[in-house]
């Protein structure tokens, strides 16, 4: 999430909570609405603890999904470089074709799939260059032991790349169901309403405002954190970016130049087919 918008949301929610308490304390009885403040504080502690435990558990699950997407993106980028190296052992012209299609695959991930993951529209769609790689591989006929070994290794690397891609796109749709969001917001509202009943005209307004402001601001920050982890590909601070794949593409370009290999790329700079 954009850090400016997050700060505005926190300030707005906290300001509304403080305002509501200060307005309510004008009509509140001396000493607050609770006859026994200690017992009320005990009930509040139970509510706050339950909310904290629930929220902490959900944040842990969301972080696992976030980390899985990050690790999948890095593994996918690494496997692409390894496949480019392996493609150099294939007979010509298949080796050059596979190399070019791998570069186009990486460009498609950076310029197309990442935007679709941010928008939540990727769904179950496969990368079109995966199909082209498969069709090119079908025409390969290994002629030597080295080429046969490279062919077998390619199949293993393809499986690893597909598994890494699955991990990467896993978190794009979010892992927290809407029912759980409803429960979290309901509990947060209950805690907020309970806190309002601590309004006491006999206590300083600054202390009262600080008390409810601290509670509401912390809950808001944690909810925003949970939202950010549940949508790992958001464009703001903390969002996952295609850094690993961009780095791999630069490494491939440098490596091909270093060994004097020229790959014919069937795509433009954005990974779209030239024939389209």
DRENVOMAR-937251 format. One record per residue (C-alpha): residue number from 0; residue in one letter; chain; x, y, z. Coordinates in nm, 3 decimals. Example, Ala and Ser with C-alpha at 12.3 -4.5 7.8 and 13.67 -1.06 7.14 Angstrom:
<sites>
num/residu/chaine/u/v/w
0/a/A/1.230/-0.450/0.780
1/s/A/1.367/-0.106/0.714
</sites>
This chain:
<sites>
num/residu/chaine/u/v/w
0/x/A/0.000/0.000/0.000
1/x/A/0.113/0.354/-0.069
2/x/A/0.269/0.481/0.251
3/x/A/0.103/0.822/0.213
4/x/A/-0.243/0.668/0.183
5/x/A/-0.168/0.440/0.479
6/x/A/-0.067/0.739/0.693
7/x/A/-0.383/0.925/0.590
8/x/A/-0.602/0.626/0.676
9/x/A/-0.439/0.588/1.017
10/x/A/-0.473/0.960/1.088
11/x/A/-0.836/0.967/0.973
12/x/A/-0.947/0.661/1.171
13/x/A/-0.761/0.772/1.482
14/x/A/-0.899/1.125/1.453
15/x/A/-1.256/0.997/1.421
16/x/A/-1.211/0.771/1.723
17/x/A/-1.071/1.052/1.939
18/x/A/-1.346/1.288/1.827
19/x/A/-1.614/1.032/1.908
20/x/A/-1.475/0.980/2.259
21/x/A/-1.442/1.352/2.331
22/x/A/-1.800/1.411/2.219
23/x/A/-1.930/1.122/2.427
24/x/A/-1.746/1.232/2.742
25/x/A/-1.951/1.552/2.749
26/x/A/-2.257/1.347/2.847
27/x/A/-2.076/1.073/3.034
28/x/A/-2.121/1.051/3.413
29/x/A/-1.835/1.131/3.646
30/x/A/-1.610/0.828/3.668
31/x/A/-1.731/0.685/3.337
32/x/A/-2.013/0.451/3.247
33/x/A/-1.864/0.156/3.438
34/x/A/-1.934/0.133/3.809
35/x/A/-1.639/-0.102/3.852
36/x/A/-1.351/0.014/3.633
37/x/A/-1.125/-0.278/3.727
38/x/A/-1.382/-0.535/3.621
39/x/A/-1.443/-0.345/3.295
40/x/A/-1.069/-0.335/3.233
41/x/A/-1.060/-0.712/3.280
42/x/A/-1.329/-0.762/3.016
43/x/A/-1.144/-0.525/2.784
44/x/A/-0.826/-0.724/2.835
45/x/A/-1.003/-1.043/2.730
46/x/A/-1.134/-0.875/2.413
47/x/A/-0.800/-0.717/2.326
48/x/A/-0.608/-1.039/2.392
49/x/A/-0.844/-1.246/2.180
50/x/A/-0.820/-0.997/1.896
51/x/A/-0.441/-0.984/1.921
52/x/A/-0.402/-1.362/1.917
53/x/A/-0.638/-1.401/1.623
54/x/A/-0.477/-1.119/1.427
55/x/A/-0.126/-1.240/1.505
56/x/A/-0.209/-1.590/1.382
57/x/A/-0.359/-1.455/1.059
58/x/A/-0.063/-1.225/1.000
59/x/A/0.168/-1.525/1.039
60/x/A/-0.028/-1.720/0.776
61/x/A/-0.036/-1.419/0.542
62/x/A/0.339/-1.370/0.582
63/x/A/0.398/-1.735/0.491
64/x/A/0.203/-1.682/0.169
65/x/A/0.391/-1.358/0.105
66/x/A/0.726/-1.529/0.157
67/x/A/0.621/-1.820/-0.064
68/x/A/0.546/-1.580/-0.350
69/x/A/0.880/-1.404/-0.299
70/x/A/1.075/-1.730/-0.288
71/x/A/0.890/-1.862/-0.592
72/x/A/0.978/-1.551/-0.793
73/x/A/1.346/-1.584/-0.702
74/x/A/1.357/-1.957/-0.777
75/x/A/1.182/-1.906/-1.110
76/x/A/1.435/-1.640/-1.212
77/x/A/1.727/-1.862/-1.109
78/x/A/1.589/-2.161/-1.300
79/x/A/1.552/-1.948/-1.612
80/x/A/1.923/-1.864/-1.605
81/x/A/2.008/-2.230/-1.556
82/x/A/1.791/-2.329/-1.851
83/x/A/1.957/-2.069/-2.072
84/x/A/2.294/-2.223/-1.985
85/x/A/2.159/-2.570/-2.052
86/x/A/2.012/-2.466/-2.388
87/x/A/2.361/-2.398/-2.523
88/x/A/2.426/-2.775/-2.533
89/x/A/2.128/-2.842/-2.759
90/x/A/2.173/-2.892/-3.134
91/x/A/2.125/-2.592/-3.358
92/x/A/1.896/-2.421/-3.433
93/x/A/1.687/-2.553/-3.139
94/x/A/1.935/-2.422/-2.880
95/x/A/1.911/-2.067/-3.009
96/x/A/1.534/-2.085/-3.034
97/x/A/1.499/-2.211/-2.677
98/x/A/1.732/-1.937/-2.553
99/x/A/1.529/-1.666/-2.726
100/x/A/1.202/-1.805/-2.599
101/x/A/1.336/-1.818/-2.243
102/x/A/1.432/-1.451/-2.264
103/x/A/1.084/-1.373/-2.396
104/x/A/0.938/-1.573/-2.108
105/x/A/1.129/-1.359/-1.859
106/x/A/1.024/-1.038/-2.031
107/x/A/0.663/-1.153/-2.027
108/x/A/0.684/-1.218/-1.652
109/x/A/0.827/-0.872/-1.585
110/x/A/0.606/-0.667/-1.816
111/x/A/0.280/-0.860/-1.841
112/x/A/0.229/-1.113/-1.564
113/x/A/0.338/-0.880/-1.286
114/x/A/0.082/-0.615/-1.384
115/x/A/-0.189/-0.879/-1.406
116/x/A/-0.097/-1.015/-1.064
117/x/A/-0.123/-0.664/-0.916
118/x/A/-0.465/-0.627/-1.074
119/x/A/-0.568/-0.977/-0.963
120/x/A/-0.655/-1.082/-1.321
121/x/A/-0.388/-1.346/-1.386
122/x/A/-0.605/-1.632/-1.261
123/x/A/-0.509/-1.975/-1.393
124/x/A/-0.363/-1.844/-1.718
125/x/A/-0.035/-1.999/-1.828
126/x/A/0.254/-1.809/-1.973
127/x/A/0.225/-1.835/-2.355
128/x/A/0.600/-1.876/-2.390
129/x/A/0.580/-2.198/-2.188
130/x/A/0.377/-2.346/-2.472
131/x/A/0.626/-2.225/-2.732
132/x/A/0.914/-2.372/-2.531
133/x/A/0.735/-2.706/-2.515
134/x/A/0.671/-2.710/-2.891
135/x/A/1.031/-2.620/-2.968
136/x/A/1.155/-2.894/-2.736
137/x/A/0.938/-3.152/-2.916
138/x/A/1.145/-3.103/-3.229
139/x/A/1.475/-3.164/-3.049
140/x/A/1.647/-3.495/-3.124
141/x/A/1.959/-3.543/-2.908
142/x/A/2.250/-3.677/-3.111
143/x/A/2.512/-3.727/-2.842
144/x/A/2.546/-3.820/-2.478
145/x/A/2.598/-3.454/-2.385
146/x/A/2.284/-3.347/-2.569
147/x/A/2.085/-3.631/-2.413
148/x/A/2.203/-3.529/-2.067
149/x/A/2.112/-3.167/-2.141
150/x/A/1.769/-3.281/-2.263
151/x/A/1.700/-3.477/-1.944
152/x/A/1.821/-3.190/-1.729
153/x/A/1.599/-2.950/-1.923
154/x/A/1.290/-3.150/-1.832
155/x/A/1.381/-3.135/-1.462
156/x/A/1.446/-2.761/-1.484
157/x/A/1.115/-2.704/-1.660
158/x/A/0.933/-2.878/-1.377
159/x/A/1.123/-2.669/-1.121
160/x/A/1.040/-2.347/-1.308
161/x/A/0.671/-2.435/-1.328
162/x/A/0.659/-2.515/-0.957
163/x/A/0.832/-2.186/-0.876
164/x/A/0.584/-1.997/-1.095
165/x/A/0.298/-2.165/-0.912
166/x/A/0.442/-2.049/-0.580
167/x/A/0.482/-1.697/-0.721
168/x/A/0.123/-1.660/-0.838
169/x/A/-0.020/-1.838/-0.533
170/x/A/-0.047/-1.520/-0.328
171/x/A/-0.178/-1.297/-0.607
172/x/A/-0.543/-1.368/-0.523
173/x/A/-0.492/-1.339/-0.146
174/x/A/-0.519/-1.617/0.110
175/x/A/-0.753/-1.456/0.364
176/x/A/-1.121/-1.532/0.293
177/x/A/-1.379/-1.255/0.309
178/x/A/-1.550/-1.418/0.608
179/x/A/-1.231/-1.378/0.810
180/x/A/-1.205/-1.012/0.715
181/x/A/-1.564/-0.965/0.833
182/x/A/-1.482/-1.127/1.168
183/x/A/-1.173/-0.909/1.213
184/x/A/-1.361/-0.587/1.141
185/x/A/-1.647/-0.696/1.368
186/x/A/-1.414/-0.764/1.661
187/x/A/-1.232/-0.436/1.597
188/x/A/-1.562/-0.246/1.607
189/x/A/-1.660/-0.422/1.931
190/x/A/-1.331/-0.319/2.091
191/x/A/-1.377/0.037/1.967
192/x/A/-1.732/0.057/2.106
193/x/A/-1.619/-0.091/2.438
194/x/A/-1.342/0.166/2.461
195/x/A/-1.591/0.450/2.417
196/x/A/-1.762/0.353/2.742
197/x/A/-1.445/0.451/2.928
198/x/A/-1.530/0.815/2.855
199/x/A/-1.490/1.010/3.179
200/x/A/-1.537/1.388/3.206
201/x/A/-1.336/1.384/3.527
202/x/A/-1.022/1.279/3.343
203/x/A/-0.815/1.509/3.125
204/x/A/-0.923/1.517/2.760
205/x/A/-0.563/1.466/2.647
206/x/A/-0.531/1.144/2.846
207/x/A/-0.866/1.015/2.718
208/x/A/-0.779/1.099/2.359
209/x/A/-0.436/0.938/2.390
210/x/A/-0.587/0.620/2.532
211/x/A/-0.838/0.555/2.255
212/x/A/-0.606/0.695/1.989
213/x/A/-0.332/0.449/2.081
214/x/A/-0.573/0.153/2.073
215/x/A/-0.735/0.246/1.742
216/x/A/-0.412/0.345/1.566
217/x/A/-0.242/0.017/1.659
218/x/A/-0.540/-0.186/1.537
219/x/A/-0.547/0.012/1.213
220/x/A/-0.174/-0.036/1.153
221/x/A/-0.204/-0.411/1.208
222/x/A/-0.502/-0.435/0.972
223/x/A/-0.310/-0.244/0.705
224/x/A/-0.012/-0.471/0.757
225/x/A/-0.236/-0.773/0.711
226/x/A/-0.380/-0.623/0.392
227/x/A/-0.030/-0.560/0.257
228/x/A/0.079/-0.918/0.325
229/x/A/-0.241/-1.057/0.174
230/x/A/-0.182/-0.860/-0.149
231/x/A/0.194/-0.912/-0.196
232/x/A/0.209/-0.759/-0.544
233/x/A/0.075/-0.415/-0.454
234/x/A/0.279/-0.128/-0.603
235/x/A/0.350/0.050/-0.275
236/x/A/0.606/-0.001/0.001
237/x/A/0.667/-0.367/0.075
238/x/A/0.509/-0.491/-0.247
239/x/A/0.690/-0.763/-0.439
240/x/A/0.856/-0.647/-0.760
241/x/A/1.012/-0.849/-1.045
242/x/A/1.364/-0.763/-0.931
243/x/A/1.490/-1.123/-0.945
244/x/A/1.367/-1.181/-1.301
245/x/A/1.503/-0.845/-1.418
246/x/A/1.840/-0.935/-1.271
247/x/A/1.831/-1.275/-1.440
248/x/A/1.757/-1.118/-1.778
249/x/A/2.055/-0.885/-1.738
250/x/A/2.273/-1.181/-1.643
251/x/A/2.158/-1.373/-1.950
252/x/A/2.237/-1.080/-2.181
253/x/A/2.582/-1.039/-2.028
254/x/A/2.656/-1.413/-2.042
255/x/A/2.550/-1.446/-2.406
256/x/A/2.764/-1.148/-2.503
257/x/A/3.061/-1.289/-2.313
258/x/A/3.053/-1.622/-2.499
259/x/A/2.965/-1.466/-2.834
260/x/A/2.622/-1.626/-2.860
261/x/A/2.349/-1.442/-3.045
262/x/A/1.991/-1.547/-2.970
263/x/A/1.716/-1.458/-3.214
264/x/A/1.438/-1.312/-3.000
265/x/A/1.084/-1.377/-3.127
266/x/A/0.944/-1.100/-2.905
267/x/A/0.973/-0.730/-2.839
268/x/A/1.107/-0.564/-2.525
269/x/A/0.781/-0.630/-2.340
270/x/A/0.778/-1.001/-2.415
271/x/A/0.499/-0.985/-2.676
272/x/A/0.539/-1.204/-2.988
273/x/A/0.665/-1.016/-3.292
274/x/A/0.418/-1.195/-3.514
275/x/A/0.119/-1.079/-3.306
</sites>
